[in-house]
């Protein structure tokens, strides 16, 4: 059974019980008051009857009971019957005589139990009878009965009972129908939640949102929570998809970059095996000097490709550590000494462009929180890139200070790149179209440099123009130096 049907059943049952209790209470109160009024009238009218005179007939030894009715007694539509137990005589009022009806007379032995009020049916007509015994010198001599016709009261109570039963039944039916309608309307937002969840389950569409324009009650809060949860799930799902796409691209690019040196190594190894094979059919017919020269070239190629693979694996290991959240220890690093050492060592790198360094004395006494080795690695990545992509012109390396930050600038006048490519240059294995096929590289250097800058709580700014050059500015926060001991 669904929730709305259970709610409707509960509401209907509660309403039915309430109507039964309420109707019973009303019927009981009216029944009591109606017949209580009749009883009061009976007692009042019986008290108006004068005490019967008792005449003693000594010769016969009998008692004669006479009754005198008040003037308004018949107008009250009361029926009186007086029975004399001494002679067995019963006197009736004219209305009883006209009805040819007598009230039931109890046996003298049962008089004590018969005293009081009693409802009787006479010729299918309801009567309320008030009965009391007449006692003389401790002996019951007569029995007085005053009755009132209660047909109108019984009819009234019957109509009232029918109205209460019919009205309660109609109210329960109407309330059940309205309750089912309201329960269905109230549960409709929850059905929308179920439908949205089903669409997400069947179609993986996390962009689905539940529409709701009702009050912010429990259901409204539930829908807001579900919509918020769907929004977060959509964000997580997109991040997961991007992560999977990046991982697939990373594996694909890494496989591609590793395939080239492995192919070169494998080719040179096969060549060496053939040249130095003991089988004369496979060994080429070359003189000793030529064999040695070709062997040296093959070994040199193998060594170069091995170094290239070593650098690639080292870069991938650095990025893998970054992905796992690992960081490096930091300490205050004097920036002037570090950049001067980098500038001196960078001049020894292979390059065609002119190497221009600025005045680093402005960095005297300036410290940043970092790691010397990683900071040098990061700066060399930018400088090597500038040398690779600047076949002629110059590469400038300088620094400046602005608002508690130091900016280290590496600018070149090389090939530059399209501005649309700037957001992607820090992606792994990404290389601008202008550089593909023109320069060596695997596209991991800038990714590593960006990770180091992020760990240093810094940022990088890129300004580039096609065929005019590129400028990188590394911004690092300045810290106060630790006093020397």
Secondary structure as the mmCIF struct_conf table of DSSP 4:
data_model
#
loop_
_struct_conf.conf_type_id
_struct_conf.id
_struct_conf.beg_label_comp_id
_struct_conf.beg_label_asym_id
_struct_conf.beg_label_seq_id
_struct_conf.end_label_comp_id
_struct_conf.end_label_asym_id
_struct_conf.end_label_seq_id
HELX_RH_AL_P HELX_RH_AL_P1 UNK A 3 UNK A 48
BEND BEND1 UNK A 49 UNK A 49
HELX_LH_PP_P HELX_LH_PP_P1 UNK A 50 UNK A 52
STRN STRN1 UNK A 53 UNK A 57
TURN_TY1_P TURN_TY1_P1 UNK A 58 UNK A 61
STRN STRN2 UNK A 62 UNK A 66
TURN_TY1_P TURN_TY1_P2 UNK A 71 UNK A 73
HELX_RH_3T_P HELX_RH_3T_P1 UNK A 74 UNK A 76
TURN_TY1_P TURN_TY1_P3 UNK A 77 UNK A 77
STRN STRN3 UNK A 78 UNK A 84
TURN_TY1_P TURN_TY1_P4 UNK A 85 UNK A 87
STRN STRN4 UNK A 90 UNK A 92
HELX_RH_AL_P HELX_RH_AL_P2 UNK A 94 UNK A 98
TURN_TY1_P TURN_TY1_P5 UNK A 99 UNK A 100
HELX_RH_3T_P HELX_RH_3T_P2 UNK A 108 UNK A 110
HELX_RH_AL_P HELX_RH_AL_P3 UNK A 111 UNK A 114
STRN STRN5 UNK A 116 UNK A 122
TURN_TY1_P TURN_TY1_P6 UNK A 123 UNK A 124
STRN STRN6 UNK A 125 UNK A 136
TURN_TY1_P TURN_TY1_P7 UNK A 137 UNK A 138
STRN STRN7 UNK A 139 UNK A 149
HELX_RH_AL_P HELX_RH_AL_P4 UNK A 151 UNK A 203
TURN_TY1_P TURN_TY1_P8 UNK A 206 UNK A 207
BEND BEND2 UNK A 214 UNK A 214
BEND BEND3 UNK A 216 UNK A 217
HELX_RH_AL_P HELX_RH_AL_P5 UNK A 218 UNK A 275
TURN_TY1_P TURN_TY1_P9 UNK A 276 UNK A 276
BEND BEND4 UNK A 278 UNK A 278
TURN_TY1_P TURN_TY1_P10 UNK A 280 UNK A 282
BEND BEND5 UNK A 283 UNK A 283
HELX_RH_AL_P HELX_RH_AL_P6 UNK A 288 UNK A 323
TURN_TY1_P TURN_TY1_P11 UNK A 324 UNK A 325
STRN STRN8 UNK A 331 UNK A 334
HELX_RH_AL_P HELX_RH_AL_P7 UNK A 335 UNK A 346
TURN_TY1_P TURN_TY1_P12 UNK A 347 UNK A 348
BEND BEND6 UNK A 349 UNK A 349
BEND BEND7 UNK A 352 UNK A 353
STRN STRN9 UNK A 354 UNK A 357
HELX_RH_3T_P HELX_RH_3T_P3 UNK A 360 UNK A 363
TURN_TY1_P TURN_TY1_P13 UNK A 364 UNK A 365
STRN STRN10 UNK A 367 UNK A 370
HELX_RH_AL_P HELX_RH_AL_P8 UNK A 372 UNK A 388
TURN_TY1_P TURN_TY1_P14 UNK A 389 UNK A 389
BEND BEND8 UNK A 391 UNK A 393
STRN STRN11 UNK A 394 UNK A 402
TURN_TY1_P TURN_TY1_P15 UNK A 403 UNK A 404
STRN STRN12 UNK A 405 UNK A 412
BEND BEND9 UNK A 414 UNK A 414
HELX_RH_3T_P HELX_RH_3T_P4 UNK A 419 UNK A 424
TURN_TY1_P TURN_TY1_P16 UNK A 425 UNK A 426
BEND BEND10 UNK A 427 UNK A 427
TURN_TY1_P TURN_TY1_P17 UNK A 428 UNK A 429
TURN_TY1_P TURN_TY1_P18 UNK A 433 UNK A 438
BEND BEND11 UNK A 439 UNK A 439
BEND BEND12 UNK A 443 UNK A 443
HELX_RH_AL_P HELX_RH_AL_P9 UNK A 445 UNK A 455
TURN_TY1_P TURN_TY1_P19 UNK A 456 UNK A 457
STRN STRN13 UNK A 459 UNK A 465
TURN_TY1_P TURN_TY1_P20 UNK A 466 UNK A 468
STRN STRN14 UNK A 469 UNK A 479
HELX_LH_PP_P HELX_LH_PP_P2 UNK A 480 UNK A 484
#
